[in-house]
């Protein structure tokens, strides 16, 4: 996969950017327009590189503090046909499908880990759908609640925070979960109480045996195993930009249905079922975070142990070491 990197820098820094790009394996094209940027004043440099080489390139560029002087933007063209790009892919280590760009992962998780009105609205709707599915014994509504639920964003943010030791991100993600779920569950409990008062469903029928939704309050070993597998698949799909796989992750875990069952069971005075659902919720959250963090940790360890590409010249060794250190310090 080809990525296009547009860099706006002061003219005095532009030559350093070009030098780094020329020496970096995986870069197939470099274009520079001097004086093209008016605010801030400087040059515009456009690079084309294969995805597997971009993370290393960004680390080197970060040592130039471009983000303080100008900007770096990364986009993905729909189609690129180039023999030079094919040669660049062979020169770069790794494979584009497995490549991770930490800045991209951080941007996605940062955006999805905040307690926003849209996050809260989706979570409330999802837990309400789960509550309706529980009282009507509708697996279709339960699956719909799983898909609508936005909770994977903060869970992925927690995983990234654990691996990258970004405690500000961890606090933001934890606030989104610890505030969002109680509000959604409280509103679902109010809706359940209103439904009972209006006679919209029979509590006796809900408490009967052999219902399709019994699995929600019956956690077992496979509850955690499924959550672990879902967390790993979710992080892999987030890294690889595979949205279809991420939807499958949402359907496979009972985080939102468990929260809905806690609310419904407490209203009906079923503390045992509420406790079972709460345990199901905890197992799902823990399994997803642990597995997602493990995936990120393995990716990071693999990248650190990867041998340096032969095209990387010794002349830039000191500059790159400084860039990597500055980049890692900045992320933390």
TACORRA-V150995 format. One record per run of one state. SS is the DSSP state (A for helix, B for strand, O for the rest). FROM is the first residue (numbers start at 0). LEN is the number of residues. If there is no record, write none. Layout:
SS&FROM&LEN + SS&FROM&LEN
//
This chain:
O&0&1 + B&1&8 + O&9&1 + A&10&13 + O&23&3 + B&26&11 + O&37&4 + B&41&9 + A&50&12 + O&62&3 + A&65&4 + O&69&1 + B&70&5 + O&75&7 + A&82&9 + O&91&4 + A&95&3 + O&98&3 + A&101&11 + O&112&4 + A&116&20 + O&136&2 + A&138&10 + O&148&3 + A&151&13 + O&164&2 + A&166&32 + O&198&4 + A&202&4 + O&206&7 + A&213&4 + O&217&3 + A&220&20 + O&240&2 + A&242&10 + O&252&2 + A&254&13 + O&267&3 + A&270&35 + O&305&8 + A&313&18 + O&331&1
//
